[in-house]
Amino acid sequence: MGVIDDFVSEYERQFDFWDASARMARGLLESALASSGLRAIVTSRAKSVDRLADKLHARSRKKPYTSVAQIRRDIADLAGVRVALYFPGQMDEAERVIRATLDVQQDKRFPPDGASVGSGVGTPETVTATGEQPPSSGTSVHRQRFSGYGARHFRALIPDSRLGPGEDRYASALVEVQVASVLMHAWSEVEHDLVYKPLEGELSSSEYALLDQLNGLVLAGEIALEQLQKAGDARVTVAETPFRNHYELAEFLRSRLSARDVDLTDATLGQVDVLFDYLAEQHSATASSVEPYLDLLERDFERRPVAAQLADLMLSGNESRYNAYLRAMSTSRHPSNRRRTTVASLKADAPQPLALGEFVAAWVLLETLLKDLAQSDEARLPPLPVLFRQLVARELITPEQYTELNMMRELRNRVIHGRGADAPSERLSEAAAWLRDLTRTIERNADGG
């Protein structure tokens, strides 16, 4: 008991640290999920001191703790984040966002693969919301008919890249992230408190049966939520009225890309909120405005998300549109977006903004020339890699210039989509000068000179 008391006292002194770690992870996930168009309620907490003590004493009765270090290895949920999804069918996408946002160390699925249904409560096959076996129910045995707690748990660290100045200490905090539907989370709270904290003895067989019945209702509710999601997808797919928010835009993209045999569990939609804000400002937040670009998408969605590719196709050589997109970027919910600027403000007197403005302006000029050379309808302009290859085929640029141009495109993607604001000013200025020279070279070669 002294070992447990020592650990609990240490945790009580560190409570603010664990609470701040949980809130930081929650903020990152809440922003990333919302930016990707996933509806969820995200909450966080540091484990209550009293609940921690109760948990340790209960575990110690089965296998006594011998050191504080042993307890520290055993307890991994001091900081916790709960993601309650509106639509359980988006579990795979939520997992992708979590893995892209945090550094996942371990993961676990409930019920475990191969778990049987129909076992008596209290037997080894039964797993509850905590991932533990419930206490023995003696002779009160209920044959479980439904699958019980359905969720995914992740133990993760906050990456250094997500931490600001003075926040390095939070990189060592292991945070447990629990992901389930809103209905499943509600049921798990009731089930856990009744099974593990009965006020008057162990639950009866009838009480276990009622919990099992409620679990069946929850599973039926999840099926209804999945059907509701599909009905919403169908509505926004055929509607000509503007999308009401970025969630509807995300649903439209999922539906349309699924129809094109795109595996969205492996793909990433990216910052749909930025794309929606841009489209709304342009009065183009409709299915008919987005549809023409979908067939032009490249399939490297892990490297270049859907929203970013669509934006690139829509901006294409138009500085006013670049301004509108960067304004949308400035209000992004996504945690990786640190920049708050537009093309116009990039032309301020400070060296870094000036270099960024020169680079973006040079890129816009190059894109404008490529559009003229392509002689293609604006909405059906081929992707830049295709245009670059055409430049080589027409001998307007050399293979060496083609290689350098692709490197410039990578730099442009980082700058425009919020991940290149820290690029050195010298590098951006040199890149802008190179792009201007290349644009003049292409113009001369195209004119036959």
KEGU-746592 format. One record per residue (C-alpha): residue number from 1; chain; x, y, z; residue in one letter. Coordinates in steps of 0.001 Angstrom, whole numbers, always signed. Example, Ala and Ser with C-alpha at 12.3 -4.5 7.8 and 13.67 -1.06 7.14 Angstrom:
seq 1	mol A	px +12300	py -4500	pz +7800	type A
seq 2	mol A	px +13670	py -1060	pz +7140	type S
This chain:
seq 1	mol A	px +0	py +0	pz +0	type M
seq 2	mol A	px +2942	py +2321	pz +637	type G
seq 3	mol A	px +4014	py +1979	pz -2990	type V
seq 4	mol A	px +544	py +2960	pz -4187	type I
seq 5	mol A	px +395	py +5917	pz -1796	type D
seq 6	mol A	px +3797	py +7101	pz -3029	type D
seq 7	mol A	px +2681	py +6933	pz -6672	type F
seq 8	mol A	px -622	py +8680	pz -5984	type V
seq 9	mol A	px +1169	py +11451	pz -4069	type S
seq 10	mol A	px +3614	py +11906	pz -6947	type E
seq 11	mol A	px +729	py +12048	pz -9430	type Y
seq 12	mol A	px -1135	py +14588	pz -7315	type E
seq 13	mol A	px +1893	py +16884	pz -7464	type R
seq 14	mol A	px +2063	py +16424	pz -11258	type Q
seq 15	mol A	px -1692	py +16724	pz -11884	type F
seq 16	mol A	px -1449	py +20098	pz -13647	type D
seq 17	mol A	px +1164	py +18694	pz -16053	type F
seq 18	mol A	px -1052	py +15756	pz -17038	type W
seq 19	mol A	px -4121	py +17958	pz -17325	type D
seq 20	mol A	px -2265	py +20374	pz -19618	type A
seq 21	mol A	px -962	py +17457	pz -21730	type S
seq 22	mol A	px -4480	py +16120	pz -22203	type A
seq 23	mol A	px -5845	py +19561	pz -23129	type R
seq 24	mol A	px -3026	py +20095	pz -25629	type M
seq 25	mol A	px -3668	py +16758	pz -27342	type A
seq 26	mol A	px -7411	py +17474	pz -27351	type R
seq 27	mol A	px -6901	py +20843	pz -29021	type G
seq 28	mol A	px -4728	py +19334	pz -31753	type L
seq 29	mol A	px -7170	py +16502	pz -32469	type L
seq 30	mol A	px -10245	py +18713	pz -32292	type E
seq 31	mol A	px -8763	py +21077	pz -34871	type S
seq 32	mol A	px -7476	py +18322	pz -37162	type A
seq 33	mol A	px -10752	py +16378	pz -37125	type L
seq 34	mol A	px -12832	py +19495	pz -37787	type A
seq 35	mol A	px -10516	py +20606	pz -40596	type S
seq 36	mol A	px -10923	py +17193	pz -42239	type S
seq 37	mol A	px -14710	py +17452	pz -42073	type G
seq 38	mol A	px -15249	py +14824	pz -39380	type L
seq 39	mol A	px -17985	py +15612	pz -36871	type R
seq 40	mol A	px -16965	py +14692	pz -33348	type A
seq 41	mol A	px -17147	py +15812	pz -29734	type I
seq 42	mol A	px -13603	py +15879	pz -28337	type V
seq 43	mol A	px -13030	py +16074	pz -24593	type T
seq 44	mol A	px -10047	py +15602	pz -22314	type S
seq 45	mol A	px -9220	py +14979	pz -18696	type R
seq 46	mol A	px -6415	py +14129	pz -16325	type A
seq 47	mol A	px -7329	py +11066	pz -14306	type K
seq 48	mol A	px -8976	py +11880	pz -11007	type S
seq 49	mol A	px -6705	py +11265	pz -8016	type V
seq 50	mol A	px -9427	py +9297	pz -6210	type D
seq 51	mol A	px -10220	py +7152	pz -9258	type R
seq 52	mol A	px -6526	py +6461	pz -9770	type L
seq 53	mol A	px -6156	py +5299	pz -6170	type A
seq 54	mol A	px -9231	py +3057	pz -6476	type D
seq 55	mol A	px -7936	py +1547	pz -9710	type K
seq 56	mol A	px -4488	py +832	pz -8277	type L
seq 57	mol A	px -5867	py -807	pz -5136	type H
seq 58	mol A	px -8197	py -2979	pz -7242	type A
seq 59	mol A	px -5361	py -4102	pz -9489	type R
seq 60	mol A	px -3013	py -4642	pz -6586	type S
seq 61	mol A	px -5392	py -7177	pz -5047	type R
seq 62	mol A	px -4824	py -9414	pz -8083	type K
seq 63	mol A	px -1110	py -8725	pz -8507	type K
seq 64	mol A	px +554	py -6587	pz -5812	type P
seq 65	mol A	px +2728	py -3720	pz -6981	type Y
seq 66	mol A	px +6313	py -3770	pz -5724	type T
seq 67	mol A	px +7595	py -397	pz -6972	type S
seq 68	mol A	px +6508	py +3009	pz -8241	type V
seq 69	mol A	px +8253	py +2231	pz -11543	type A
seq 70	mol A	px +6067	py -870	pz -11971	type Q
seq 71	mol A	px +2918	py +1207	pz -11489	type I
seq 72	mol A	px +4182	py +3823	pz -13934	type R
seq 73	mol A	px +4610	py +1136	pz -16600	type R
seq 74	mol A	px +1163	py -295	pz -15885	type D
seq 75	mol A	px -894	py +2913	pz -15907	type I
seq 76	mol A	px -956	py +4680	pz -19273	type A
seq 77	mol A	px -4157	py +6727	pz -19060	type D
seq 78	mol A	px -3148	py +9528	pz -16686	type L
seq 79	mol A	px -3899	py +11928	pz -19540	type A
seq 80	mol A	px -6879	py +11002	pz -21664	type G
seq 81	mol A	px -8719	py +12302	pz -24725	type V
seq 82	mol A	px -12109	py +11045	pz -25810	type R
seq 83	mol A	px -13253	py +11374	pz -29430	type V
seq 84	mol A	px -17000	py +10799	pz -29759	type A
seq 85	mol A	px -17828	py +10464	pz -33463	type L
seq 86	mol A	px -21253	py +11444	pz -34755	type Y
seq 87	mol A	px -20972	py +8811	pz -37472	type F
seq 88	mol A	px -19310	py +5475	pz -36553	type P
seq 89	mol A	px -18675	py +4793	pz -40238	type G
seq 90	mol A	px -15922	py +7435	pz -40122	type Q
seq 91	mol A	px -13790	py +5471	pz -37668	type M
seq 92	mol A	px -11097	py +4679	pz -40239	type D
seq 93	mol A	px -10797	py +8316	pz -41265	type E
seq 94	mol A	px -10632	py +9409	pz -37630	type A
seq 95	mol A	px -7814	py +6934	pz -37034	type E
seq 96	mol A	px -5911	py +8349	pz -40005	type R
seq 97	mol A	px -6235	py +11874	pz -38623	type V
seq 98	mol A	px -5077	py +10747	pz -35179	type I
seq 99	mol A	px -2015	py +9013	pz -36611	type R
seq 100	mol A	px -1198	py +12073	pz -38734	type A
seq 101	mol A	px -1546	py +14423	pz -35764	type T
seq 102	mol A	px +12	py +12465	pz -32890	type L
seq 103	mol A	px +2871	py +9998	pz -32588	type D
seq 104	mol A	px +973	py +6760	pz -31904	type V
seq 105	mol A	px +2954	py +4288	pz -29803	type Q
seq 106	mol A	px +325	py +1583	pz -29273	type Q
seq 107	mol A	px -3209	py +855	pz -30415	type D
seq 108	mol A	px -5953	py -1542	pz -29449	type K
seq 109	mol A	px -9370	py -2397	pz -30843	type R
seq 110	mol A	px -12491	py -3370	pz -28903	type F
seq 111	mol A	px -13829	py -5944	pz -29069	type P
seq 112	mol A	px -10510	py -7701	pz -29732	type P
seq 113	mol A	px -10146	py -9595	pz -32987	type D
seq 114	mol A	px -11644	py -13046	pz -32580	type G
seq 115	mol A	px -13523	py -12182	pz -29371	type A
seq 116	mol A	px -16566	py -14358	pz -28899	type S
seq 117	mol A	px -20106	py -13182	pz -28175	type V
seq 118	mol A	px -22373	py -15166	pz -25912	type G
seq 119	mol A	px -19875	py -15779	pz -23114	type S
seq 120	mol A	px -20898	py -15266	pz -19528	type G
seq 121	mol A	px -20074	py -11934	pz -17916	type V
seq 122	mol A	px -16988	py -12319	pz -15795	type G
seq 123	mol A	px -15336	py -14905	pz -18041	type T
seq 124	mol A	px -11991	py -14175	pz -19792	type P
seq 125	mol A	px -13724	py -13555	pz -23125	type E
seq 126	mol A	px -15702	py -10581	pz -21781	type T
seq 127	mol A	px -14119	py -7150	pz -22208	type V
seq 128	mol A	px -15666	py -3940	pz -20939	type T
seq 129	mol A	px -15075	py -274	pz -21674	type A
seq 130	mol A	px -11859	py -209	pz -19659	type T
seq 131	mol A	px -10370	py -3114	pz -21564	type G
seq 132	mol A	px -10367	py -5158	pz -18352	type E
seq 133	mol A	px -12325	py -8142	pz -17144	type Q
seq 134	mol A	px -15252	py -7175	pz -14918	type P
seq 135	mol A	px -15239	py -8347	pz -11320	type P
seq 136	mol A	px -16469	py -11851	pz -10699	type S
seq 137	mol A	px -20225	py -12023	pz -10442	type S
seq 138	mol A	px -20346	py -15249	pz -8488	type G
seq 139	mol A	px -23411	py -17184	pz -9482	type T
seq 140	mol A	px -25009	py -14223	pz -11294	type S
seq 141	mol A	px -24085	py -15151	pz -14850	type V
seq 142	mol A	px -25662	py -13602	pz -17939	type H
seq 143	mol A	px -24983	py -14999	pz -21391	type R
seq 144	mol A	px -23864	py -11909	pz -23309	type Q
seq 145	mol A	px -25652	py -11611	pz -26674	type R
seq 146	mol A	px -24095	py -8446	pz -28077	type F
seq 147	mol A	px -20493	py -7493	pz -28733	type S
seq 148	mol A	px -20122	py -4990	pz -25885	type G
seq 149	mol A	px -17760	py -2032	pz -26036	type Y
seq 150	mol A	px -16765	py -1081	pz -29587	type G
seq 151	mol A	px -13931	py +1431	pz -29888	type A
seq 152	mol A	px -10300	py +2045	pz -30769	type R
seq 153	mol A	px -7747	py +3171	pz -28216	type H
seq 154	mol A	px -4410	py +4797	pz -28990	type F
seq 155	mol A	px -1510	py +5624	pz -26694	type R
seq 156	mol A	px +336	py +8521	pz -28263	type A
seq 157	mol A	px +2878	py +11261	pz -27736	type L
seq 158	mol A	px +2592	py +14845	pz -28907	type I
seq 159	mol A	px +5193	py +15341	pz -31695	type P
seq 160	mol A	px +7863	py +17983	pz -31181	type D
seq 161	mol A	px +6637	py +19733	pz -34329	type S
seq 162	mol A	px +3279	py +20383	pz -32649	type R
seq 163	mol A	px +4811	py +21989	pz -29566	type L
seq 164	mol A	px +5511	py +25676	pz -29203	type G
seq 165	mol A	px +8352	py +27463	pz -27416	type P
seq 166	mol A	px +8619	py +26385	pz -23790	type G
seq 167	mol A	px +6415	py +23314	pz -24286	type E
seq 168	mol A	px +9165	py +20720	pz -24725	type D
seq 169	mol A	px +8301	py +18994	pz -21438	type R
seq 170	mol A	px +4971	py +17820	pz -22855	type Y
seq 171	mol A	px +6696	py +15652	pz -25475	type A
seq 172	mol A	px +7197	py +12940	pz -22830	type S
seq 173	mol A	px +3528	py +12731	pz -21823	type A
seq 174	mol A	px +1807	py +9567	pz -23017	type L
seq 175	mol A	px -1847	py +10365	pz -23805	type V
seq 176	mol A	px -4566	py +7757	pz -24226	type E
seq 177	mol A	px -7046	py +8575	pz -27012	type V
seq 178	mol A	px -10343	py +6671	pz -26991	type Q
seq 179	mol A	px -12414	py +6787	pz -30191	type V
seq 180	mol A	px -15991	py +5524	pz -30399	type A
seq 181	mol A	px -19423	py +6733	pz -31463	type S
seq 182	mol A	px -21285	py +9203	pz -29263	type V
seq 183	mol A	px -23752	py +6436	pz -28391	type L
seq 184	mol A	px -21056	py +3923	pz -27479	type M
seq 185	mol A	px -19249	py +6399	pz -25242	type H
seq 186	mol A	px -22489	py +7091	pz -23351	type A
seq 187	mol A	px -23169	py +3369	pz -22871	type W
seq 188	mol A	px -19594	py +2699	pz -21732	type S
seq 189	mol A	px -19882	py +5342	pz -19015	type E
seq 190	mol A	px -23023	py +3723	pz -17607	type V
seq 191	mol A	px -21619	py +211	pz -17939	type E
seq 192	mol A	px -18290	py +1039	pz -16316	type H
seq 193	mol A	px -19729	py +2853	pz -13334	type D
seq 194	mol A	px -22320	py +159	pz -12642	type L
seq 195	mol A	px -20006	py -2826	pz -13094	type V
seq 196	mol A	px -16950	py -1446	pz -11343	type Y
seq 197	mol A	px -18549	py +812	pz -8747	type K
seq 198	mol A	px -21762	py -836	pz -7553	type P
seq 199	mol A	px -23172	py +997	pz -4570	type L
seq 200	mol A	px -24715	py -2093	pz -3017	type E
seq 201	mol A	px -22790	py -5219	pz -3936	type G
seq 202	mol A	px -22309	py -6936	pz -7266	type E
seq 203	mol A	px -24821	py -6597	pz -10080	type L
seq 204	mol A	px -27476	py -9233	pz -10509	type S
seq 205	mol A	px -27970	py -11347	pz -13600	type S
seq 206	mol A	px -30985	py -9183	pz -14502	type S
seq 207	mol A	px -28876	py -6007	pz -14329	type E
seq 208	mol A	px -26226	py -7538	pz -16576	type Y
seq 209	mol A	px -28984	py -8570	pz -18986	type A
seq 210	mol A	px -30301	py -5002	pz -19092	type L
seq 211	mol A	px -26822	py -3641	pz -19804	type L
seq 212	mol A	px -26513	py -6198	pz -22603	type D
seq 213	mol A	px -29897	py -5120	pz -23974	type Q
seq 214	mol A	px -28850	py -1461	pz -23885	type L
seq 215	mol A	px -25697	py -2422	pz -25760	type N
seq 216	mol A	px -27873	py -3963	pz -28462	type G
seq 217	mol A	px -29860	py -745	pz -28708	type L
seq 218	mol A	px -26618	py +1212	pz -29023	type V
seq 219	mol A	px -25444	py -1054	pz -31842	type L
seq 220	mol A	px -28788	py -572	pz -33585	type A
seq 221	mol A	px -28404	py +3180	pz -33086	type G
seq 222	mol A	px -24985	py +3069	pz -34715	type E
seq 223	mol A	px -26507	py +1356	pz -37749	type I
seq 224	mol A	px -29086	py +4154	pz -37910	type A
seq 225	mol A	px -26315	py +6768	pz -37704	type L
seq 226	mol A	px -24492	py +5105	pz -40595	type E
seq 227	mol A	px -27689	py +5203	pz -42653	type Q
seq 228	mol A	px -28163	py +8857	pz -41694	type L
seq 229	mol A	px -24644	py +9577	pz -42925	type Q
seq 230	mol A	px -25375	py +7863	pz -46246	type K
seq 231	mol A	px -28615	py +9807	pz -46629	type A
seq 232	mol A	px -26725	py +13049	pz -46041	type G
seq 233	mol A	px -24102	py +12026	pz -48579	type D
seq 234	mol A	px -26821	py +11414	pz -51166	type A
seq 235	mol A	px -28439	py +14780	pz -50457	type R
seq 236	mol A	px -25304	py +16909	pz -50842	type V
seq 237	mol A	px -24206	py +14935	pz -53900	type T
seq 238	mol A	px -27244	py +15837	pz -55966	type V
seq 239	mol A	px -28043	py +19263	pz -54508	type A
seq 240	mol A	px -27363	py +22388	pz -56545	type E
seq 241	mol A	px -27732	py +24637	pz -53526	type T
seq 242	mol A	px -24497	py +25740	pz -51808	type P
seq 243	mol A	px -22882	py +23502	pz -49214	type F
seq 244	mol A	px -23864	py +24831	pz -45801	type R
seq 245	mol A	px -20510	py +24057	pz -44192	type N
seq 246	mol A	px -17257	py +22205	pz -44742	type H
seq 247	mol A	px -18742	py +19017	pz -43287	type Y
seq 248	mol A	px -21179	py +18835	pz -46210	type E
seq 249	mol A	px -18341	py +19515	pz -48649	type L
seq 250	mol A	px -16373	py +16664	pz -47051	type A
seq 251	mol A	px -19375	py +14338	pz -47347	type E
seq 252	mol A	px -19740	py +15271	pz -51018	type F
seq 253	mol A	px -16060	py +14541	pz -51686	type L
seq 254	mol A	px -16231	py +11187	pz -49887	type R
seq 255	mol A	px -19298	py +10168	pz -51867	type S
seq 256	mol A	px -17993	py +11267	pz -55243	type R
seq 257	mol A	px -14509	py +9790	pz -54752	type L
seq 258	mol A	px -15947	py +6493	pz -53516	type S
seq 259	mol A	px -17919	py +6319	pz -56763	type A
seq 260	mol A	px -14582	py +6681	pz -58567	type R
seq 261	mol A	px -13131	py +3648	pz -56713	type D
seq 262	mol A	px -10947	py +5789	pz -54453	type V
seq 263	mol A	px -10229	py +4001	pz -51165	type D
seq 264	mol A	px -10866	py +6768	pz -48662	type L
seq 265	mol A	px -9581	py +4697	pz -45783	type T
seq 266	mol A	px -6124	py +5081	pz -47297	type D
seq 267	mol A	px -6636	py +8524	pz -48795	type A
seq 268	mol A	px -6720	py +11842	pz -46992	type T
seq 269	mol A	px -9109	py +14697	pz -47667	type L
seq 270	mol A	px -6824	py +17288	pz -46089	type G
seq 271	mol A	px -7920	py +20756	pz -44971	type Q
seq 272	mol A	px -11483	py +20725	pz -46269	type V
seq 273	mol A	px -12347	py +23743	pz -44110	type D
seq 274	mol A	px -9851	py +25897	pz -46024	type V
seq 275	mol A	px -11224	py +24721	pz -49371	type L
seq 276	mol A	px -14800	py +25414	pz -48253	type F
seq 277	mol A	px -13987	py +28918	pz -46997	type D
seq 278	mol A	px -12275	py +29677	pz -50318	type Y
seq 279	mol A	px -15214	py +28328	pz -52356	type L
seq 280	mol A	px -17710	py +30231	pz -50221	type A
seq 281	mol A	px -15878	py +33512	pz -50811	type E
seq 282	mol A	px -15858	py +32766	pz -54535	type Q
seq 283	mol A	px -19577	py +31851	pz -54455	type H
seq 284	mol A	px -18620	py +28418	pz -55789	type S
seq 285	mol A	px -19418	py +26149	pz -52843	type A
seq 286	mol A	px -21648	py +23849	pz -54904	type T
seq 287	mol A	px -21398	py +20332	pz -56251	type A
seq 288	mol A	px -21454	py +21582	pz -59836	type S
seq 289	mol A	px -18487	py +23886	pz -59208	type S
seq 290	mol A	px -16310	py +21146	pz -57702	type V
seq 291	mol A	px -17346	py +18208	pz -59880	type E
seq 292	mol A	px -15319	py +19145	pz -63032	type P
seq 293	mol A	px -12033	py +18955	pz -61114	type Y
seq 294	mol A	px -12446	py +15525	pz -59554	type L
seq 295	mol A	px -11360	py +13544	pz -62605	type D
seq 296	mol A	px -8134	py +15569	pz -62726	type L
seq 297	mol A	px -6932	py +14512	pz -59288	type L
seq 298	mol A	px -3737	py +12541	pz -58967	type E
seq 299	mol A	px -3987	py +9460	pz -56758	type R
seq 300	mol A	px -1073	py +10315	pz -54431	type D
seq 301	mol A	px -3459	py +11499	pz -51720	type F
seq 302	mol A	px -1170	py +10567	pz -48842	type E
seq 303	mol A	px +1435	py +12993	pz -50163	type R
seq 304	mol A	px -942	py +15590	pz -51623	type R
seq 305	mol A	px -4398	py +15601	pz -49989	type P
seq 306	mol A	px -7597	py +15912	pz -51992	type V
seq 307	mol A	px -8418	py +19428	pz -50765	type A
seq 308	mol A	px -4945	py +20704	pz -51624	type A
seq 309	mol A	px -5079	py +19231	pz -55140	type Q
seq 310	mol A	px -8502	py +20726	pz -55786	type L
seq 311	mol A	px -7298	py +24117	pz -54591	type A
seq 312	mol A	px -4250	py +23933	pz -56867	type D
seq 313	mol A	px -6433	py +23193	pz -59873	type L
seq 314	mol A	px -8816	py +26033	pz -59027	type M
seq 315	mol A	px -6169	py +28684	pz -58253	type L
seq 316	mol A	px -4177	py +28036	pz -61413	type S
seq 317	mol A	px -2493	py +31274	pz -62446	type G
seq 318	mol A	px -4913	py +33709	pz -60835	type N
seq 319	mol A	px -3426	py +35976	pz -58172	type E
seq 320	mol A	px -6810	py +37121	pz -56824	type S
seq 321	mol A	px -7748	py +33496	pz -56220	type R
seq 322	mol A	px -4425	py +32908	pz -54465	type Y
seq 323	mol A	px -5290	py +35846	pz -52222	type N
seq 324	mol A	px -8704	py +34361	pz -51464	type A
seq 325	mol A	px -7235	py +30942	pz -50698	type Y
seq 326	mol A	px -4579	py +32352	pz -48384	type L
seq 327	mol A	px -7267	py +34332	pz -46571	type R
seq 328	mol A	px -9100	py +31051	pz -46037	type A
seq 329	mol A	px -5867	py +29467	pz -44851	type M
seq 330	mol A	px -5479	py +32223	pz -42275	type S
seq 331	mol A	px -8607	py +31036	pz -40440	type T
seq 332	mol A	px -7944	py +27308	pz -40796	type S
seq 333	mol A	px -8873	py +25035	pz -37914	type R
seq 334	mol A	px -5936	py +22762	pz -38715	type H
seq 335	mol A	px -3120	py +22768	pz -36115	type P
seq 336	mol A	px -351	py +22710	pz -38727	type S
seq 337	mol A	px -1420	py +26069	pz -40148	type N
seq 338	mol A	px +762	py +28640	pz -38423	type R
seq 339	mol A	px +588	py +31342	pz -41109	type R
seq 340	mol A	px -1846	py +34262	pz -41130	type R
seq 341	mol A	px -1251	py +36069	pz -44399	type T
seq 342	mol A	px -2259	py +36804	pz -47996	type T
seq 343	mol A	px -295	py +37410	pz -51157	type V
seq 344	mol A	px -756	py +41145	pz -50686	type A
seq 345	mol A	px +481	py +41114	pz -47101	type S
seq 346	mol A	px +3426	py +38955	pz -48135	type L
seq 347	mol A	px +4788	py +42027	pz -49917	type K
seq 348	mol A	px +5481	py +43850	pz -46647	type A
seq 349	mol A	px +8896	py +45297	pz -45905	type D
seq 350	mol A	px +10148	py +42480	pz -43638	type A
seq 351	mol A	px +12609	py +40145	pz -45432	type P
seq 352	mol A	px +10624	py +36931	pz -44872	type Q
seq 353	mol A	px +7206	py +38220	pz -46081	type P
seq 354	mol A	px +8879	py +39987	pz -49014	type L
seq 355	mol A	px +10599	py +36778	pz -50133	type A
seq 356	mol A	px +7381	py +34793	pz -49820	type L
seq 357	mol A	px +5496	py +37402	pz -51841	type G
seq 358	mol A	px +8128	py +37388	pz -54591	type E
seq 359	mol A	px +8022	py +33601	pz -54784	type F
seq 360	mol A	px +4215	py +33388	pz -54986	type V
seq 361	mol A	px +4036	py +36177	pz -57569	type A
seq 362	mol A	px +6692	py +34442	pz -59703	type A
seq 363	mol A	px +4800	py +31177	pz -59492	type W
seq 364	mol A	px +1534	py +32822	pz -60560	type V
seq 365	mol A	px +3263	py +34267	pz -63640	type L
seq 366	mol A	px +4587	py +30823	pz -64567	type L
seq 367	mol A	px +1150	py +29231	pz -64166	type E
seq 368	mol A	px -430	py +31961	pz -66300	type T
seq 369	mol A	px +2039	py +31212	pz -69089	type L
seq 370	mol A	px +1409	py +27475	pz -68822	type L
seq 371	mol A	px -2341	py +28060	pz -69157	type K
seq 372	mol A	px -1761	py +30111	pz -72305	type D
seq 373	mol A	px +472	py +27430	pz -73783	type L
seq 374	mol A	px -1983	py +24660	pz -72927	type A
seq 375	mol A	px -4826	py +26466	pz -74733	type Q
seq 376	mol A	px -7233	py +24543	pz -72515	type S
seq 377	mol A	px -10538	py +25435	pz -70920	type D
seq 378	mol A	px -9826	py +26792	pz -67434	type E
seq 379	mol A	px -11890	py +24213	pz -65577	type A
seq 380	mol A	px -10230	py +21338	pz -67414	type R
seq 381	mol A	px -6610	py +22465	pz -67224	type L
seq 382	mol A	px -4348	py +19407	pz -66861	type P
seq 383	mol A	px -2446	py +18977	pz -63585	type P
seq 384	mol A	px +925	py +20702	pz -63359	type L
seq 385	mol A	px +2998	py +17480	pz -63646	type P
seq 386	mol A	px +1320	py +16837	pz -67007	type V
seq 387	mol A	px +2053	py +20384	pz -68171	type L
seq 388	mol A	px +5664	py +20069	pz -67024	type F
seq 389	mol A	px +6144	py +16904	pz -69065	type R
seq 390	mol A	px +4608	py +18637	pz -72083	type Q
seq 391	mol A	px +7203	py +21396	pz -71749	type L
seq 392	mol A	px +9981	py +18818	pz -72049	type V
seq 393	mol A	px +8267	py +17039	pz -74938	type A
seq 394	mol A	px +7985	py +20350	pz -76827	type R
seq 395	mol A	px +11625	py +21111	pz -75985	type E
seq 396	mol A	px +10631	py +24325	pz -74221	type L
seq 397	mol A	px +12688	py +23306	pz -71175	type I
seq 398	mol A	px +15552	py +20863	pz -70678	type T
seq 399	mol A	px +15355	py +17672	pz -68582	type P
seq 400	mol A	px +17530	py +19409	pz -65972	type E
seq 401	mol A	px +15120	py +22328	pz -65798	type Q
seq 402	mol A	px +12251	py +19866	pz -65516	type Y
seq 403	mol A	px +13869	py +18287	pz -62450	type T
seq 404	mol A	px +14439	py +21689	pz -60844	type E
seq 405	mol A	px +10889	py +22766	pz -61684	type L
seq 406	mol A	px +9468	py +19781	pz -59798	type N
seq 407	mol A	px +11542	py +20796	pz -56780	type M
seq 408	mol A	px +10064	py +24287	pz -57074	type M
seq 409	mol A	px +6606	py +22757	pz -57138	type R
seq 410	mol A	px +7306	py +20985	pz -53840	type E
seq 411	mol A	px +8411	py +24288	pz -52334	type L
seq 412	mol A	px +5301	py +25991	pz -53702	type R
seq 413	mol A	px +3059	py +23323	pz -52130	type N
seq 414	mol A	px +4669	py +23866	pz -48750	type R
seq 415	mol A	px +4264	py +27627	pz -49005	type V
seq 416	mol A	px +671	py +27706	pz -50249	type I
seq 417	mol A	px -679	py +24954	pz -48005	type H
seq 418	mol A	px +746	py +26321	pz -44788	type G
seq 419	mol A	px +3885	py +24271	pz -44228	type R
seq 420	mol A	px +6550	py +26501	pz -45778	type G
seq 421	mol A	px +6342	py +29730	pz -43821	type A
seq 422	mol A	px +9678	py +28961	pz -42180	type D
seq 423	mol A	px +11543	py +28549	pz -45469	type A
seq 424	mol A	px +14679	py +30747	pz -45478	type P
seq 425	mol A	px +14238	py +34108	pz -47176	type S
seq 426	mol A	px +17352	py +33535	pz -49286	type E
seq 427	mol A	px +15965	py +30248	pz -50590	type R
seq 428	mol A	px +12623	py +31819	pz -51526	type L
seq 429	mol A	px +14272	py +34809	pz -53225	type S
seq 430	mol A	px +16561	py +32529	pz -55230	type E
seq 431	mol A	px +13576	py +30361	pz -56184	type A
seq 432	mol A	px +11584	py +33409	pz -57312	type A
seq 433	mol A	px +14469	py +34604	pz -59485	type A
seq 434	mol A	px +14870	py +31134	pz -60999	type W
seq 435	mol A	px +11139	py +30947	pz -61786	type L
seq 436	mol A	px +11183	py +34345	pz -63472	type R
seq 437	mol A	px +14180	py +33308	pz -65592	type D
seq 438	mol A	px +12502	py +30033	pz -66522	type L
seq 439	mol A	px +9287	py +31830	pz -67498	type T
seq 440	mol A	px +11241	py +34106	pz -69844	type R
seq 441	mol A	px +13080	py +31100	pz -71289	type T
seq 442	mol A	px +9829	py +29264	pz -71999	type I
seq 443	mol A	px +8361	py +32377	pz -73638	type E
seq 444	mol A	px +11418	py +32758	pz -75927	type R
seq 445	mol A	px +11440	py +29078	pz -76885	type N
seq 446	mol A	px +7697	py +29107	pz -77527	type A
seq 447	mol A	px +8145	py +32106	pz -79846	type D
seq 448	mol A	px +10850	py +30253	pz -81722	type G
seq 449	mol A	px +13663	py +32422	pz -80404	type G
